[in-house]
């Protein structure tokens, strides 16, 4: 009999706890847990960045790190079809080129830079096909049969689509020049809402409905480029499910098993039979888009409702926990427009506003768990800006009943007034990650929106370069020589802005536009790694900036505007704000993606 060392090349060692950085295949005995443990590969679903558009009945193509999501039905009252296209990089979404024709429930095939959108529902079932080149959609030869809820597999040059609704309809094949109808009704020609995976010469349709929403199909059909043959039987019959992979290595998940019966079940196919996986979707869901490989896939826009959720599937010895906001300790005094500076585990929240009495002077310190009262600021105010650390911070400008330019430094115990800004103003932003001696103020409201910038040198404030656009109620991040301004409004009653500007210490230039216009949003981080979050009215949206473009991040747990935050783009803190019409004490902490070995406990059962 072979020993473990002969098989794996190492002995089973005994540790007090789990070893640091264990390797795939390594096993050990944990003395604390009295258990044999090891690092193994397995499948798991985990949440990821929210989609830009809240919608269901979308289709996805591509891979986990280069995905595409298009079409759908949005929640905008009344619910309408969308032209929205979004591109996925493995953690977040950015806007792609819009479909020419708004539709829901299309089929699709291909990659992020070469995809087909096949059929769908506009005001009726459609034959329209469009092709995506990585930036824009263009018209392509039409289907022979109107269809929607039609699963598909293949590439933009060679694809197969099932019959779709209304069933039965002939399935069709695409050869990069025209569509050819197959026999009807057989197999996938008489169903709709199936999951497709594989290629045009080795594909698989799984599950779906054969014409009645209560008659769920457990069958799968394999295609060899010419004809269909029966595949393995699913353990859970369902339609409107997601699927990805190849004909001999497919993953399906979610779906609907009867009216309102949304599923979390995941199954894997090996070319012969289906096996129920221990991995389950975090939310029972259907009517979304899914794509990828059998070891790395994603599902997005899976409802019920009009979702923004994204989940990733990984079969790996490494478990990735995507970034997320989590609740922190509550403020002692709920308020809006505080002056917040520091880090996630060593922060200060000063001043702010609530009613009564109005402008606040209280200052609190956060240790990563709870807030404790400290010494007050000298000038009660709100809507100012701040930067620095727990032991060397600065708060400046704001509103006391009138605009103020007062600045105060903090040494970890008390506030000391220093020289005022040259221009008193409120509702401004600042370089949130600047040290105390290099704070930078920009934008705000004087008697109108301002485009002024002022730089602090540890003693005095001096004029810097003017912003391209005057605005207030904006977010800010970065440092004095690499600052970032985003969102805001240009005038009372004005529309929220998407504009982003970058500062190099002397001049402002245009950066990538916010995905969604915002005002009273907050931010932190650096010019090339920033976050923007929240805003009015009671927004949960979080987006990240990489120095050129914004992309989605996990949403706040508590939607709010008039909030403030500090930290980095992977370790941030937000506190206070208005939600809805109340002065919240809520604190949330953001943690970026983390990875760890997939450690399992082995038993004899």
C-alpha positions in Angstrom: 0.0 0.0 0.0 1.3 3.5 -0.9 1.9 6.0 1.9 0.6 9.6 1.8 4.3 10.7 1.5 4.8 8.5 -1.5 1.6 9.9 -3.2 1.9 13.5 -2.2 5.6 13.9 -1.6 5.2 15.1 1.9 4.3 13.8 5.4 1.2 14.6 7.4 2.5 16.9 10.1 0.8 18.0 13.3 0.2 21.7 14.1 -1.4 23.6 17.0 -3.5 25.5 14.4 -3.7 25.6 10.6 -0.3 26.3 9.0 0.4 29.6 7.2 0.0 29.6 3.4 -0.6 25.8 3.0 -0.3 24.3 -0.4 -2.9 22.5 -2.5 -2.9 18.8 -1.6 -1.2 19.5 1.8 -2.7 17.7 4.8 -2.1 18.1 8.5 -3.5 17.3 11.9 -5.0 20.4 13.8 -4.3 19.7 17.5 -6.7 22.4 18.6 -9.7 21.1 16.5 -8.6 17.4 16.9 -9.2 17.1 13.1 -7.4 16.1 10.0 -7.4 19.0 7.5 -6.1 19.8 4.1 -6.2 22.2 1.1 -8.5 20.9 -1.6 -10.2 22.2 -4.7 -14.0 22.6 -4.7 -16.7 24.8 -6.2 -18.1 27.8 -4.4 -20.2 30.9 -5.3 -19.3 34.3 -3.9 -20.8 37.8 -4.3 -19.0 40.4 -6.5 -19.5 43.9 -7.8 -23.1 45.1 -8.5 -24.2 45.7 -12.0 -24.9 49.2 -13.2 -28.4 48.6 -14.3 -31.1 47.0 -12.1 -32.7 44.5 -14.5 -33.7 40.9 -15.1 -34.0 38.8 -18.2 -30.5 39.6 -19.4 -28.0 37.5 -21.3 -24.3 37.0 -20.7 -21.3 35.9 -22.7 -17.6 35.8 -22.3 -15.4 34.7 -19.4 -15.2 35.5 -15.7 -12.6 38.1 -16.2 -13.9 39.5 -19.5 -17.7 39.1 -19.5 -20.5 40.9 -21.3 -24.1 41.4 -20.1 -26.8 42.9 -22.3 -30.5 43.7 -22.6 -33.1 43.1 -20.0 -36.2 44.5 -18.3 -35.6 47.4 -15.9 -37.5 48.4 -12.8 -38.1 52.0 -14.0 -41.8 52.7 -13.5 -43.3 51.5 -15.7 -40.9 48.6 -16.3 -39.3 48.9 -19.7 -36.8 47.0 -21.9 -33.3 48.3 -21.9 -30.4 48.7 -24.4 -27.9 48.6 -21.6 -24.6 46.7 -22.1 -22.1 46.1 -19.4 -18.6 44.7 -19.4 -17.1 42.7 -16.5 -13.5 42.4 -15.5 -13.8 39.8 -12.7 -14.7 42.2 -9.9 -16.7 45.2 -11.3 -18.8 46.5 -14.2 -18.4 49.3 -16.7 -20.7 50.6 -19.4 -20.4 49.2 -22.9 -22.0 50.2 -26.1 -25.8 50.3 -26.1 -27.9 47.8 -28.1 -29.6 49.4 -31.1 -32.9 47.8 -30.1 -34.1 47.7 -26.5 -35.1 44.2 -25.6 -35.4 41.6 -22.8 -34.8 37.8 -22.8 -32.5 37.5 -25.8 -30.1 34.7 -26.5 -26.4 35.2 -27.1 -23.1 33.7 -27.9 -19.4 34.8 -28.0 -16.9 36.8 -26.1 -16.7 40.3 -24.6 -15.3 41.7 -27.8 -17.2 39.5 -30.3 -20.8 38.6 -29.3 -24.2 38.0 -30.8 -27.5 39.2 -29.2 -30.0 36.8 -30.7 -33.8 37.6 -30.8 -35.5 38.7 -27.6 -38.7 40.5 -26.8 -39.4 44.2 -27.7 -43.1 44.7 -27.9 -43.3 41.2 -29.4 -41.0 38.3 -30.0 -38.2 39.4 -32.4 -36.0 38.0 -35.2 -33.4 40.9 -34.7 -29.8 39.9 -34.3 -27.0 42.3 -33.4 -23.2 41.8 -33.2 -20.8 43.4 -30.7 -17.2 44.3 -31.5 -16.1 45.3 -28.0 -17.4 48.9 -28.2 -20.6 49.0 -30.4 -23.4 46.8 -31.6 -24.3 46.6 -35.3 -27.0 44.9 -37.3 -26.6 41.3 -38.3 -28.7 38.9 -40.5 -32.1 38.2 -38.9 -33.3 34.9 -37.5 -35.9 32.9 -39.6 -38.2 32.6 -36.6 -39.2 35.1 -33.9 -38.1 34.0 -30.5 -37.1 35.1 -27.0 -36.1 33.2 -23.8 -33.9 31.3 -26.2 -30.7 29.7 -24.9 -27.7 29.6 -27.1 -24.1 28.4 -27.3 -21.1 29.0 -29.6 -19.3 32.0 -30.9 -20.1 35.1 -32.9 -19.0 33.2 -36.0 -20.7 29.8 -35.3 -23.7 29.6 -32.9 -26.8 27.5 -32.2 -30.0 28.8 -30.5 -32.9 26.8 -29.2 -36.5 27.2 -30.3 -37.3 29.7 -27.6 -40.7 31.2 -26.8 -43.3 31.0 -28.1 -42.7 27.3 -28.4 -42.5 25.2 -30.4 -40.1 26.9 -32.8 -37.3 25.5 -34.9 -33.8 25.7 -33.4 -31.4 27.6 -35.7 -27.7 27.5 -36.5 -25.4 30.4 -37.5 -22.4 30.1 -39.9 -21.2 33.7 -39.8 -23.3 34.7 -42.8 -26.9 33.4 -42.3 -29.2 31.5 -40.0 -30.5 28.0 -40.9 -33.6 26.5 -39.3 -33.3 23.0 -37.9 -36.1 20.4 -37.7 -39.0 21.2 -35.4 -40.3 20.2 -32.9 -37.5 18.1 -31.5 -35.5 18.5 -28.2 -34.4 22.2 -28.0 -36.8 23.2 -30.7 -39.8 22.6 -28.5 -38.4 24.3 -25.3 -37.5 27.7 -24.0 -35.5 29.1 -21.1 -32.8 26.4 -21.3 -29.1 27.0 -20.5 -26.6 26.7 -23.3 -22.9 25.8 -23.1 -20.2 24.6 -25.4 -19.5 25.2 -29.1 -21.5 24.9 -32.4 -20.0 21.5 -33.0 -20.0 20.3 -29.3 -22.8 22.0 -27.4 -25.3 21.3 -24.7 -28.8 22.6 -23.8 -29.8 22.0 -20.2 -33.2 22.2 -18.6 -35.9 24.7 -19.8 -39.7 24.6 -20.3 -41.5 22.7 -23.0 -44.4 25.1 -23.4 -46.0 25.0 -19.9 -44.4 26.9 -16.9 -45.3 24.0 -14.6 -43.8 21.3 -16.7 -40.1 21.6 -15.8 -37.5 19.7 -17.9 -34.8 17.7 -16.4 -33.4 16.7 -19.7 -30.2 17.9 -21.5 -29.5 17.6 -25.2 -26.0 17.3 -26.8 -25.3 18.7 -30.2 -22.5 17.5 -32.5 -22.8 20.1 -35.2 -25.4 18.1 -37.1 -27.9 16.4 -34.7 -29.0 16.3 -31.1 -28.8 13.3 -28.8 -30.0 12.8 -25.2 -27.6 13.8 -22.5 -27.8 13.2 -18.8 -30.8 14.0 -16.6 -30.7 17.0 -14.3 -31.4 16.3 -10.6 -33.5 19.5 -10.3 -35.8 20.2 -13.2 -36.0 24.0 -14.0 -36.0 26.7 -16.6 -34.6 30.2 -16.8 -31.3 28.9 -15.3 -27.8 29.9 -16.0 -25.1 27.7 -17.5 -21.5 27.8 -18.7 -18.6 25.6 -19.7 -18.2 22.9 -22.4 -20.3 20.0 -23.5 -18.3 17.6 -21.2 -17.7 20.1 -18.4 -20.7 22.3 -17.7 -22.0 24.1 -14.6 -25.7 25.2 -14.3 -27.2 27.1 -11.4 -30.4 28.8 -10.3 -33.6 28.8 -12.3 -37.3 28.5 -11.7 -39.0 25.2 -10.8 -42.7 26.2 -10.9 -44.3 29.6 -10.4 -42.2 31.7 -8.0 -40.0 28.7 -7.1 -36.6 30.2 -7.5 -33.6 27.8 -7.1 -30.1 28.0 -5.6 -29.0 24.5 -6.7 -25.9 24.1 -8.7 -25.1 21.0 -10.8 -22.0 19.9 -12.8 -21.9 17.8 -15.9 -19.1 15.6 -17.0 -20.4 14.6 -20.4 -22.3 11.7 -19.0 -24.2 12.5 -15.8 -25.2 15.5 -13.6 -24.0 15.8 -10.0 -25.4 18.2 -7.5 -22.7 20.5 -6.2 -22.2 21.6 -2.6 -21.9 25.1 -4.0 -25.2 27.1 -4.0 -26.1 30.5 -5.2 -26.3 33.1 -2.4 -29.7 34.1 -3.6 -32.4 31.8 -5.0 -32.7 33.3 -8.5 -33.5 33.0 -12.2 -33.9 35.1 -15.4 -30.3 36.3 -15.5 -27.2 35.9 -17.5 -24.3 33.5 -16.9 -21.0 32.8 -18.7 -17.5 31.5 -18.2 -15.8 28.1 -17.8 -16.5 25.1 -15.6 -13.9 26.4 -13.2 -14.5 30.1 -13.3 -17.9 31.5 -14.2 -20.3 34.3 -13.2 -24.0 34.9 -12.9 -25.4 38.4 -13.0 -28.8 40.1 -12.9 -30.5 36.9 -11.5 -33.8 37.8 -9.6 -36.5 37.7 -8.3 -37.2 41.4 -8.8 -34.9 43.7 -10.7 -31.5 42.7 -9.3 -28.0 44.2 -9.5 -26.3 41.2 -7.9 -23.3 39.4 -9.4 -22.0 36.1 -8.1 -18.8 34.3 -9.2 -18.3 30.5 -9.4 -14.8 29.2 -8.8 -13.6 25.6 -8.6 -10.2 26.2 -6.9 -8.0 25.4 -4.0 -8.1 29.2 -3.3 -11.2 30.9 -2.0 -11.7 34.5 -2.9 -13.9 36.6 -0.7 -15.1 39.7 -2.7 -15.0 43.1 -1.2 -18.0 44.2 0.8 -19.4 46.8 3.2 -20.1 45.6 6.8 -21.7 47.4 9.7 -19.4 49.1 12.2 -19.9 50.7 15.6 -22.6 53.4 15.8 -21.8 57.1 16.2 -22.8 58.5 19.6 -24.4 61.5 17.8 -26.2 61.0 14.6 -25.5 63.8 12.1 -24.9 64.7 8.5 -22.0 66.4 6.8 -19.4 65.5 9.4 -15.7 66.2 8.9 -14.1 62.7 8.8 -10.4 61.9 8.5 -8.0 59.0 9.4 -8.1 55.3 8.5 -10.7 52.6 8.9 -9.4 51.6 12.3 -8.2 55.0 13.6 -10.6 57.7 12.5 -12.1 61.0 13.7 -15.6 62.2 13.0 -16.0 65.9 13.9 -18.7 68.6 13.8 -21.7 68.1 11.4 -25.3 69.0 11.6 -28.6 67.7 13.1 -31.7 69.4 14.3 -32.0 70.5 17.0 -29.7 72.3 17.8 -28.1 72.6 14.3 -24.4 72.9 13.7 -22.4 70.5 15.9 -19.0 70.7 17.6 -18.7 67.2 19.0 -15.7 65.1 17.9 -15.5 61.3 18.2 -12.7 58.8 17.6 -13.1 55.4 16.0 -10.9 52.4 16.9 -12.2 49.9 14.4 -15.0 48.8 16.7 -16.6 51.7 18.5 -16.7 55.5 18.7 -15.7 57.4 21.8 -16.2 61.1 22.7 -13.2 63.4 22.4 -12.7 67.1 22.7 -14.9 69.4 20.6 -13.9 71.4 17.6 -13.6 75.1 18.4 -16.0 76.2 15.7 -19.3 74.3 15.4 -19.9 73.7 11.7 -21.0 71.3 8.9 -20.4 70.8 5.2 -16.6 71.3 5.4 -13.7 69.0 4.5 -10.9 67.2 6.3 -7.8 65.1 5.9 -4.9 63.7 7.8 -4.5 61.1 10.5 -5.8 60.4 14.0 -2.9 62.2 15.6 -2.3 64.8 12.9 -5.6 65.9 11.2 -7.1 69.0 9.8 -10.7 70.2 9.4 -11.5 73.3 7.3 -14.2 75.6 5.9 -17.9 74.7 6.0 -21.1 76.4 7.4 -21.6 77.9 10.8 -24.8 79.8 10.0 -22.8 81.5 7.3 -19.9 80.3 5.2 -16.6 80.0 7.0 -12.9 79.6 6.1 -11.8 78.6 9.6 -9.3 75.7 9.7 -8.3 73.7 12.8 -5.6 71.0 13.3 -6.0 68.0 15.5 -3.2 66.4 17.5 -5.0 63.3 18.7 -6.3 65.2 21.8 -7.4 68.7 21.0 -8.1 71.1 18.1 -6.1 74.3 17.5 -7.2 77.0 15.1 -4.7 77.9 12.3 -4.9 80.3 9.4 -8.2 80.5 7.6 -8.7 79.7 3.9 -8.6 82.7 1.6 -12.2 82.1 0.5 -14.9 81.1 3.0 -17.2 78.4 1.6 -19.3 75.4 2.3 -20.3 72.1 0.6 -16.7 71.7 -0.7 -14.5 68.7 -1.2 -10.9 68.0 -0.3 -7.9 65.7 -0.9 -9.1 63.2 1.7 -5.8 61.3 1.8 -3.5 64.3 2.2 -1.3 64.6 5.3 -2.3 67.4 7.7 0.4 69.8 6.3 -0.7 69.4 2.6 -4.5 69.6 2.7 -6.2 70.8 -0.4 -9.7 72.4 -0.7 -11.6 72.6 -4.0 -15.1 73.5 -5.2 -17.9 74.5 -2.9 -20.4 77.2 -2.6 -19.6 80.9 -1.9 -22.4 83.0 -3.3 -22.6 80.6 -6.2 -20.8 77.4 -7.1 -17.0 77.7 -6.9 -14.2 76.4 -9.0 -11.5 77.6 -6.6 -8.7 75.4 -5.3 -6.6 76.3 -2.2 -3.5 74.4 -0.9 -2.2 74.3 2.7 1.6 74.2 3.4 1.3 73.7 7.1 1.0 77.4 7.8 -0.8 79.2 5.0 -3.4 78.6 2.4 -2.6 79.7 -1.2 -4.5 79.6 -4.4 -4.1 76.6 -6.7 -5.4 75.9 -10.2 -9.0 76.4 -10.9 -11.3 73.5 -11.7 -12.8 73.3 -15.2 -16.3 73.4 -13.9 -17.7 75.2 -10.8 -19.6 72.9 -8.5 -20.5 72.0 -5.0 -21.9 69.0 -3.1 -19.1 67.0 -4.7 -16.9 64.2 -3.6 -13.1 64.3 -3.3 -10.1 62.0 -2.8 -6.3 61.9 -3.3 -3.5 64.1 -2.3 -2.3 67.7 -2.9 -0.3 66.8 -6.0 -2.7 64.1 -7.2 -6.3 65.0 -6.2 -9.6 63.8 -7.6 -13.0 65.7 -7.7 -16.2 63.9 -8.8 -19.9 64.5 -9.0 -21.7 67.5 -7.5 -24.1 70.1 -8.9 -23.3 73.4 -10.7 -26.1 75.5 -9.3 -29.1 75.4 -6.8 -31.6 73.0 -8.4 -29.1 71.9 -10.9 -28.7 68.4 -12.2 -26.2 66.0 -10.5 -22.9 65.7 -12.4 -20.9 62.8 -13.8 -17.8 64.9 -14.3 -14.5 63.8 -12.8 -11.4 66.0 -12.7 -7.8 65.2 -11.8 -5.4 67.6 -10.2 -1.6 67.4 -10.5 -0.7 70.2 -8.0 -1.1 73.0 -10.4 -3.9 72.3 -12.9 -7.1 70.3 -13.3 -7.8 68.0 -16.3 -10.8 65.9 -17.2 -10.9 62.3 -16.0 -13.3 59.4 -16.7 -17.0 60.2 -16.0 -18.9 58.7 -13.1 -21.1 55.8 -14.2 -24.1 57.5 -12.6 -24.5 61.2 -11.9 -24.2 62.0 -8.1 -24.2 64.7 -5.6 -23.6 64.7 -1.8 -21.6 61.6 -2.4 -18.4 61.0 -0.4 -15.1 59.5 -1.4 -11.6 58.5 -0.3 -8.4 56.9 -1.6 -5.9 58.0 -4.2 -6.2 59.5 -7.7 -5.6 56.1 -9.2 -7.4 54.0 -6.6 -10.4 55.9 -5.2 -14.0 55.1 -4.1 -17.1 57.2 -4.4 -20.2 56.1 -2.4 -23.6 57.2 -1.4 -25.4 60.5 -2.3 -28.9 61.9 -2.5 -31.5 60.7 -2.5 -30.4 57.8 -0.1 -28.1 56.2 -2.6 -26.3 52.9 -1.9 -24.1 53.0 -5.0 -20.4 52.5 -4.7 -17.9 52.8 -7.6 -14.1 52.7 -7.9 -11.7 54.7 -10.0 -8.5 53.3 -11.4 -7.0 56.5 -12.8 -9.0 56.5 -16.0 -12.4 54.9 -15.5 -15.1 54.2 -12.8 -16.5 50.7 -12.3 -18.9 49.2 -9.9 -18.2 48.0 -6.3 -20.5 46.3 -3.7 -23.2 48.7 -2.5 -23.5 50.3 0.9 -25.8 48.6 3.3 -27.5 51.9 4.3 -28.4 54.3 1.4 -27.6 57.9 2.4 -26.4 61.2 1.3 -24.6 64.0 3.2 -22.2 61.3 4.4 -18.4 61.4 4.9 -15.6 58.8 4.8 -11.9 58.1 5.0 -9.3 55.4 4.4 -8.3 53.6 1.2 -10.1 52.0 -1.7 -9.6 48.6 0.0 -10.1 49.6 3.6 -12.6 52.5 3.9 -14.9 53.9 6.6 -18.1 55.9 6.2 -20.2 57.4 9.0 -23.3 59.5 9.5 -25.5 61.0 6.8 -29.1 61.3 6.0 -31.4 58.3 5.6 -34.2 58.9 4.8 -34.9 62.3 6.4 -33.1 61.2 9.6 -29.6 61.8 11.1 -28.1 58.4 11.0 -25.5 57.0 13.4 -24.7 54.2 11.0 -21.0 53.4 10.3 -19.9 51.0 7.6 -16.5 49.5 6.8 -15.4 48.5 3.3 -12.9 45.7 2.8 -11.5 44.8 -0.6 -11.2 41.3 -2.1 -9.2 38.8 0.0 -8.0 35.3 -0.9 -7.2 32.3 1.3 -6.6 28.6 1.0 -9.7 26.4 0.7 -9.2 24.4 3.9 -11.4 21.4 4.5 -11.8 19.0 7.4 -11.6 15.3 6.5 -13.8 12.7 8.2 -14.4 9.0 7.8 -18.0 9.4 6.8 
